[in-house]
Amino acid sequence: MLTPAEFRDLHRPGTPIVLPNAWDLASARWLHASGHTAIGTTSLGVAFAAGKRDGRGETADDTLELARRITGAGVTVSVDLEAGFSDDPDQVGRFAERLARLGVVGVNIEDSDASGRLVDPELAAAKVAAVAEAAPGLYLNARTDPFWIESDADEASRHADAVTRARGYLGAGATGIFVPGTLGAATVAALVHDIPAPLNVLVQGALSVPDLARLGVARVSTGSLLFRLSLGVISTAAADLARGEFAAASGTPTYDEVARLP
């Protein structure tokens, strides 16, 4: 497993770490065995696997247990905290401290709520500060959502809000900034220029990882993409089998390949 310092060193603007996001121990172990030295978790996948709702603060116990199992398997992991599972910064800090004791190397914490609205930036910053104080070794990836939530705001307003929030979270102790959403090249370049910290974005349909690297991104996450892709493959395969049209996709592991996984 990587140390938090080694994980932090992987966030290099222009040479980004591609961090795939797992939703259970099996996906975490498979991604690790496929050559990924570190993985993240996806809150949507964790919530769906537990029969709960994403972004509602319902999966704290599930998230902690998954972190325990992943680190116990020797896999380096950064954990998605949604909005911290509480509006009490002290509780958020204590939760992060428990993760750090398990060997988790990083966390994400976001600044939008279950209703899809941006929260008070002072509250979000207070949560960031609590995590930074309680678990100072963690890579604290503060997520800001002006480009993620539905809004009538124009591009310039979203950019200004994201940068203001990002700078506030960095001042509170964040290590890096995560700006999710479908972003154009000019938007990514402007965020890299105006946010004085490693920038994390989601995989982008129109921008490849090399494109994002050239723009100065330091981390590219898959978010819920791999989880949603897996659901699509399952439903397509089941339908094809029923029609007698099934052919295993290239790269499908054999039974023995899965069973031999340490």
WOBELUR-V259882 format. One record per backbone hydrogen bond with DSSP energy under -1.0 kcal/mol. NH is the residue of the N-H (numbers start at 1). CO is the residue of the C=O. Records with the same first field share a line. If there is no record, write none. Layout:
NH = CO ; CO
//
This chain:
7 = 3
8 = 4
9 = 5
10 = 7
11 = 8
12 = 10
14 = 217
15 = 12
17 = 218
19 = 220
22 = 40
28 = 24
29 = 25
30 = 26
31 = 27
32 = 28
33 = 29
34 = 30
35 = 32
36 = 31
39 = 76
40 = 20
42 = 22
46 = 42
47 = 43
48 = 44
49 = 45
50 = 46
51 = 48
52 = 47
63 = 59
64 = 60
65 = 61
66 = 62
67 = 63
68 = 64
69 = 65
70 = 66
71 = 67
72 = 68
73 = 69
74 = 71
75 = 70
78 = 39
79 = 106
81 = 108
84 = 81
92 = 88
93 = 89
94 = 90
95 = 91
96 = 92
97 = 93
98 = 94
99 = 95
100 = 96
101 = 97
102 = 98
103 = 100
104 = 99
105 = 77
107 = 139
108 = 79
109 = 141
110 = 82
113 = 117
116 = 113
119 = 111
124 = 120
125 = 121
126 = 122
127 = 123
128 = 124
129 = 125
130 = 126
131 = 127
132 = 128
133 = 129
134 = 130
135 = 131
138 = 135
139 = 105
141 = 107
142 = 176
143 = 109
144 = 178
148 = 145
149 = 145
158 = 154
159 = 155
160 = 156
161 = 157
162 = 158
163 = 159
164 = 160
165 = 161
166 = 162
167 = 163
168 = 164
169 = 165
170 = 166
171 = 167
172 = 168
173 = 170
174 = 169
175 = 140
176 = 140
177 = 198
178 = 142
179 = 200
188 = 184
189 = 185
190 = 186
191 = 187
192 = 188
193 = 189
194 = 190
195 = 191
197 = 195
200 = 177
201 = 219
203 = 221
212 = 208
213 = 209
214 = 210
215 = 211
216 = 213
217 = 212
218 = 199
219 = 199
220 = 17
221 = 201
222 = 19
225 = 222
228 = 224
229 = 225
230 = 226
231 = 227
232 = 228
233 = 229
234 = 230
235 = 231
236 = 232
237 = 233
238 = 234
239 = 235
240 = 236
241 = 237
242 = 238
243 = 239
245 = 240
252 = 249
258 = 254
259 = 255
260 = 256
261 = 258
//
